């Protein structure tokens, strides 16, 4: 379909007017020895560099405790890029040109001297933009966020930006942003002591994903669907983010976090807000974020009883088939053998606004499910019970936004089975990103780093947004109130979650639609 359209001259409409471009700057990565730096940040920067998307002048300084030199850090990063980069084949000469911009700075995050020497190092850069326009990327333990920011401020490296034309410093803060509403508020208070809100870029890497960005474009550039995007036409919406692996080596972190905090508070609520928000007044960051916050604020508050009825937790036990055996959560490294921490959450939420009144939104996410897939499924209302529907149980129309992998959009409708008899069968129309646009879609971190350098906060979480999301999640935690998991909340690793999650939908006459591998 797409290829023919291109032949017929369908051209790309460019929407870059007013888009900010990345400016010359230095990115200081705190946590330079960590997994995120080697696996995501540096490969992303390298891709941007090879595609000519970075500003002409840029530097990256890795700040960490281990003893390394610029050369040894570069060699380590090169190996990481070879392993994690896609598309994997890049000219050696491009890496050589790129690595000249990478520097390692050894230091302890709690040592004021390390920030002084960082300042001296920056002062050596010949270009003023590289000395003064600074992105501080906090890829460190959240317990060190405040200390690091205080130290940066004390060393004179981080200043409140009151004047748009002045040199700028920005903070990019990785998740988790707080543990609950009160800790998130406290963290926000600490950060805004030194900088303005617009200097803070809170990461949710799902917002950098191509298909997540497409949700808004799909909704607001197609009259066909937006006309139907409301309670009149839609019966319910399902958002599934499933992972096919367990917690692996992250047991220690997971015991503190659990799936509600790790996935629901951020990624799923972000997807929900994009799917359900009202059209923003413009494409400006604040206009979009205003609508997202409004949507989160419209989610009906759950009483303790509602939590018992509308939210299901789960935890995987050992399971698997055909030689693919997976261990249970309680047997994972650094996990309490009697842990009650959830590795699965499903919830029925209602958005109490004009558009969505009475429409259930089902959200679910879990570790060790049968397959890695993220999907939004919009289930339309059935036809009236006349004509064909009177004679047979017809499947209602459904639209699926497949966010990952095999990114695409499917529309299901009914069609006549060819032949003399009257048979009706659901059929699917399928748009696939790969077949339409080719295989390479940029990694989420490429887009996010670029936007942070450009100072566009659209794809980052605003203060009121993160706090509202915590409020929703805190309500759920209060409902669980440390009670142990019930028998119907355990699921075998490699299955679609606990039985209690099936009951949750069955009570409203609905059923989960499990993502399928795309052939
Ligand atoms: C992270 C969570 O934010 O998202 C992880 O901490 C999870 O637990 C990951 O595995 C999933 O991200 P993606 O991009 O692989 O869907």
Boltz pocket constraint, residues with backbone or C-beta under 6 A from the ligand:
constraints:
  - pocket:
      binder: B
      contacts: [[A, 243], [A, 262], [A, 263]]
      max_distance: 6.0
